[in-house]
Amino acid sequence: MERCGWVGSNALYEAYHDTEWGVPEHDSRRLWEMLVLEGFQAGLNWITILRKRDDFRKAFQGFDPYMIARWEENDVARLLCDPGIIRHRGKIEATIINARAWQTIEAEIGFAPYLWGHLDDRPIQNRWQSLAEVPVQTDLSLKLSKNLKKRGFKFCGPTIVYAFMQAAGMVNDHLVTCPCHAPLSRETR
């Protein structure tokens, strides 16, 4: 059996694919970090984010949304000078806005229950045979994207949201020929 075709032979990609991508995540703060990183990835290759992920965690104070929600322009300016991250003003400012929106959802019902509630708390089990079959967005990612935006989130279009859903294990998009597909297809939390 072969890994999903997007992995290639990069060791960092292989480790991410084999141990993280598609594994159902239920921690609210970890889910928020994943969504933020997917937003930063927009227009870039995911390997760029993986290579900079530790620098992102340092620059964004461990992705603590309570701390980030209090940031101001001087924090944006500091991050725009940090070569360890993607220096994009709109994405940095969106992260601060998203931290505030995350806090509201977390206080109301919890960010993880909010997200997983869109899936009846169960991952969608796809059975793709080839990468060509895997969509870049779905009706559900469009619905979730609209709902996130309605709640104040930025940089969360349906394509970003679908990539996030894949990474967070909300959908099992490992190809059926991938050794990760079968174990994750038994996830029924």
Residue pairs with C-beta under 8 A, 6 or more apart in sequence:
1 177
1 178
1 179
2 177
2 178
3 14
3 17
3 18
3 178
3 179
3 180
4 17
4 131
4 173
4 174
4 175
4 178
4 180
5 130
5 131
5 175
6 13
6 131
7 13
7 14
7 17
10 47
12 47
12 50
12 51
13 46
13 47
13 50
16 50
17 180
18 180
20 167
21 166
21 167
21 174
21 180
22 166
22 167
22 169
22 171
22 172
22 173
22 174
22 180
22 184
23 169
23 184
24 123
24 168
24 169
24 170
24 184
24 187
24 189
25 31
25 34
25 112
25 168
25 169
26 112
26 116
26 189
27 112
28 102
28 106
28 110
28 111
28 112
29 63
29 64
29 65
29 111
31 111
31 112
31 115
31 168
32 63
32 65
32 98
32 99
32 102
32 111
33 57
33 63
34 164
34 167
34 168
35 98
35 156
35 160
35 161
35 164
36 60
36 63
36 95
36 98
37 49
37 53
37 56
38 160
38 161
38 163
38 164
38 167
39 91
39 94
39 95
39 98
39 154
39 155
39 156
39 160
40 49
40 56
40 85
40 86
40 88
40 91
41 48
41 49
41 160
41 163
42 91
42 155
42 157
42 159
42 160
44 86
48 86
49 56
49 86
52 84
52 85
52 86
55 82
55 84
55 85
56 63
56 84
56 85
57 63
58 84
59 79
59 82
59 84
59 85
60 68
60 79
60 85
60 95
61 67
61 68
65 98
65 99
65 102
65 103
65 106
66 99
66 103
68 95
68 96
68 99
69 96
69 99
69 100
69 102
69 103
71 96
71 99
75 96
76 89
76 92
76 93
76 96
79 85
79 87
79 92
80 87
80 89
80 92
81 87
90 154
90 155
91 155
93 154
94 153
94 154
94 155
97 152
97 153
97 154
98 152
98 153
98 154
98 155
98 156
100 152
101 148
101 151
101 152
101 153
102 111
104 151
104 152
105 111
105 114
105 151
108 114
109 117
115 144
115 168
115 170
116 170
118 140
118 143
118 144
118 147
119 140
119 170
121 189
122 187
122 188
122 189
123 169
123 170
123 171
123 172
123 184
123 187
123 189
124 140
124 170
124 171
124 172
125 172
125 185
126 134
126 171
126 172
126 173
127 176
128 134
128 173
128 175
128 176
129 175
129 176
129 177
130 175
131 175
134 173
135 162
136 159
136 162
136 163
137 158
137 159
137 161
137 162
138 158
138 162
140 165
141 158
141 159
141 161
141 162
141 165
142 158
142 161
144 158
144 161
144 165
145 156
145 157
145 158
145 160
145 161
148 156
148 161
149 156
156 164
162 171
164 170
165 171
166 173
169 184
169 187
172 181
172 184
172 185
172 187
174 180
174 181
174 184
175 181
